[in-house]
Amino acid sequence: MKLFIYEHCPFCLRTRMIAGLKNLPIQYEIIMEGDEETAVNLVGKKVVPILQKDDGSYLTESLDIVKYLDQFSEPYFTRGKLNQNIEEWIKTHSETIFKLIVPRFVDGQFKEIETPEARLAFKTRETKAFGDLDQLKKDSTIYISEMNSALADLEHLMLGLSINITDFILFPWLRSLTIVKGLEFKPNTLIYMQRIAKQSKVNLLFDQAQ
């Protein structure tokens, strides 16, 4: 099987998590920013992630891919129910999360933007979606303060050791936030992040924090 992804994308990370947890022999293909043809040729629209199955057919939508891959060996995604408090926390703070991570992703070190053309395409796309990215960075002090308060609240909601659907919703956003310098991840949250990263064989982004 093959997964077409962006390295920075939190939705793509869901598929990388399940593949890593199950040690699935999946080939990763990075789609460059600005490359619309690859995805369109595969599935008729510009989208990531895309899973190419062994039979040659394709599957899109991150959670659908997770559900499909979850059938191989021990189930993770189908365990338990989505934690409503975690879901509400994400909904409440998603705007602040995006304001912090998007301008940093654009300046980050990811294979999909390793060329000047790809990085420019990414910045152009995200500017259309979120406005002046430089201004968002200038306003970071405000958003970091808001996020640190949110992370303090999250500490009381942290999850157990059994990985289930909630982890595929929460962890990708926390991993994304590790690219933001100045955020204060509380002890239980940090232990959780490090544990999930190790088990699912994905990297955190502290080394790129800005």
C-alpha positions as CSV (number, residue, x, y, z in Angstrom):
1,M,0.0,0.0,0.0
2,K,1.0,3.6,-0.5
3,L,0.1,6.8,1.3
4,F,0.2,10.2,-0.4
5,I,0.7,12.8,2.2
6,Y,2.1,16.1,3.4
7,E,4.5,15.8,6.3
8,H,3.1,18.8,8.1
9,C,-0.6,18.0,7.8
10,P,-2.4,17.0,11.0
11,F,-5.0,15.0,9.0
12,C,-2.3,13.1,7.2
13,L,-0.7,12.4,10.6
14,R,-3.8,10.4,11.5
15,T,-3.0,7.9,8.8
16,R,0.7,7.8,9.7
17,M,-0.3,7.0,13.3
18,I,-2.3,4.0,12.5
19,A,0.3,2.7,10.1
20,G,3.0,3.1,12.7
21,L,1.0,1.5,15.5
22,K,0.4,-1.5,13.4
23,N,3.8,-1.7,11.7
24,L,2.2,-1.8,8.3
25,P,4.5,-2.0,5.3
26,I,3.3,1.2,3.7
27,Q,5.3,3.3,1.2
28,Y,5.0,7.1,1.8
29,E,4.8,9.5,-1.2
30,I,5.1,13.2,-0.5
31,I,3.0,15.4,-2.7
32,M,4.7,18.7,-3.3
33,E,2.8,21.9,-2.5
34,G,1.5,23.4,-5.7
35,D,1.3,20.0,-7.4
36,E,-2.4,19.6,-8.1
37,E,-2.0,17.1,-10.9
38,T,-0.9,14.1,-8.8
39,A,-4.0,14.1,-6.6
40,V,-6.4,15.0,-9.4
41,N,-5.0,12.2,-11.6
42,L,-5.4,9.7,-8.8
43,V,-8.8,10.6,-7.3
44,G,-10.2,13.5,-9.4
45,K,-9.6,16.2,-6.8
46,K,-6.8,18.0,-4.9
47,V,-6.8,16.3,-1.5
48,V,-4.5,14.6,1.0
49,P,-4.1,12.0,2.4
50,I,-4.7,9.4,-0.3
51,L,-4.3,5.7,0.3
52,Q,-3.5,3.5,-2.6
53,K,-4.7,0.0,-1.6
54,D,-3.1,-3.3,-2.7
55,D,-5.8,-3.8,-5.3
56,G,-4.9,-0.5,-6.9
57,S,-8.0,1.4,-5.8
58,Y,-7.8,4.6,-3.8
59,L,-9.3,5.9,-0.5
60,T,-9.5,9.5,0.7
61,E,-10.6,11.2,3.9
62,S,-8.2,10.7,6.8
63,L,-10.6,8.9,9.2
64,D,-11.9,6.6,6.5
65,I,-8.3,5.6,5.8
66,V,-7.7,5.1,9.5
67,K,-10.8,2.9,9.7
68,Y,-9.7,0.8,6.7
69,L,-6.1,0.3,8.1
70,D,-7.5,-0.5,11.5
71,Q,-8.8,-3.8,10.2
72,F,-5.2,-5.2,10.0
73,S,-4.3,-6.8,13.3
74,E,-5.2,-5.4,16.7
75,P,-7.9,-2.6,16.5
76,Y,-7.2,0.9,17.8
77,F,-9.6,3.3,16.2
78,T,-12.7,1.3,16.9
79,R,-11.9,1.1,20.6
80,G,-14.2,3.0,22.9
81,K,-16.1,6.2,22.0
82,L,-14.9,9.7,21.2
83,N,-14.3,11.7,24.3
84,Q,-16.8,14.5,24.2
85,N,-14.8,16.8,26.4
86,I,-11.7,16.4,24.2
87,E,-13.8,17.0,21.1
88,E,-15.2,20.2,22.6
89,W,-11.8,21.4,23.7
90,I,-10.6,21.1,20.1
91,K,-13.6,22.9,18.7
92,T,-13.2,25.7,21.2
93,H,-9.6,26.3,20.5
94,S,-9.2,25.3,16.8
95,E,-9.1,28.9,15.6
96,T,-6.2,29.8,17.9
97,I,-4.4,26.6,17.0
98,F,-4.6,27.4,13.3
99,K,-3.4,31.0,13.9
100,L,-0.3,29.6,15.6
101,I,0.6,26.6,13.5
102,V,-0.1,27.8,9.9
103,P,2.5,30.7,9.7
104,R,5.1,28.4,11.3
105,F,4.3,25.5,8.9
106,V,4.9,27.8,6.0
107,D,8.4,28.5,7.4
108,G,9.0,24.9,8.5
109,Q,11.2,22.2,7.2
110,F,9.0,19.7,5.4
111,K,9.6,17.8,2.2
112,E,6.5,19.2,0.5
113,I,7.9,22.7,0.6
114,E,11.7,22.0,0.2
115,T,11.8,24.0,-3.1
116,P,11.2,27.7,-3.3
117,E,8.3,27.2,-5.7
118,A,6.6,24.8,-3.4
119,R,7.0,27.0,-0.4
120,L,5.6,30.0,-2.3
121,A,2.6,27.9,-3.4
122,F,2.0,26.9,0.2
123,K,2.3,30.5,1.5
124,T,0.0,31.7,-1.2
125,R,-2.6,29.1,-0.4
126,E,-2.5,29.6,3.3
127,T,-2.6,33.4,3.0
128,K,-5.8,33.1,1.0
129,A,-7.3,31.0,3.8
130,F,-6.0,32.7,6.9
131,G,-4.9,36.2,5.8
132,D,-1.6,38.0,6.5
133,L,0.7,35.2,7.9
134,D,3.4,37.7,9.0
135,Q,0.8,39.6,11.0
136,L,-0.4,36.4,12.6
137,K,3.2,35.8,13.7
138,K,3.5,39.3,15.1
139,D,0.3,38.7,17.1
140,S,1.7,35.4,18.5
141,T,2.0,36.6,22.0
142,I,-1.7,36.9,22.2
143,Y,-2.4,33.5,20.8
144,I,0.3,31.8,22.8
145,S,-1.2,33.2,26.0
146,E,-4.6,31.9,25.0
147,M,-3.2,28.5,24.0
148,N,-1.3,28.1,27.3
149,S,-4.5,28.7,29.2
150,A,-6.2,26.1,27.0
151,L,-3.3,23.6,27.6
152,A,-3.7,24.1,31.3
153,D,-7.4,23.1,31.0
154,L,-6.4,20.1,28.8
155,E,-4.1,18.7,31.4
156,H,-7.2,17.7,33.5
157,L,-8.7,15.8,30.5
158,M,-5.7,13.7,29.6
159,L,-6.4,10.2,28.4
160,G,-5.5,6.7,29.5
161,L,-3.0,4.2,28.1
162,S,-5.4,2.5,25.8
163,I,-5.2,4.1,22.3
164,N,-8.6,4.7,20.7
165,I,-10.5,7.0,18.4
166,T,-10.0,10.1,20.6
167,D,-6.2,9.9,20.2
168,F,-6.5,10.1,16.4
169,I,-8.4,13.3,16.9
170,L,-6.3,14.9,19.6
171,F,-2.7,13.9,19.1
172,P,-2.3,15.4,15.6
173,W,-3.2,18.9,16.9
174,L,-0.9,18.6,19.8
175,R,1.9,17.4,17.6
176,S,1.2,20.4,15.3
177,L,1.5,22.8,18.3
178,T,5.0,21.5,19.1
179,I,6.2,23.8,16.3
180,V,5.3,26.8,18.4
181,K,7.9,28.2,20.7
182,G,6.7,29.4,24.1
183,L,3.8,26.9,24.6
184,E,3.7,25.3,28.0
185,F,2.8,21.6,27.7
186,K,1.9,20.4,31.2
187,P,3.5,17.2,32.5
188,N,0.7,14.7,31.8
189,T,0.1,16.2,28.4
190,L,3.8,16.0,27.5
191,I,4.1,12.4,28.7
192,Y,1.0,11.6,26.6
193,M,2.5,13.2,23.5
194,Q,5.8,11.5,23.8
195,R,4.2,8.1,24.4
196,I,1.9,8.4,21.4
197,A,4.7,9.6,19.2
198,K,6.9,6.7,20.2
199,Q,4.2,4.1,19.8
200,S,3.0,5.4,16.4
201,K,6.6,6.1,15.2
202,V,6.0,9.7,14.2
203,N,8.1,12.8,15.1
204,L,7.2,15.7,17.3
205,L,8.2,19.1,16.0
206,F,10.0,20.7,19.0
207,D,13.3,20.8,16.9
208,Q,11.5,23.2,14.5
209,A,9.8,25.4,17.2
210,Q,9.7,29.0,16.3
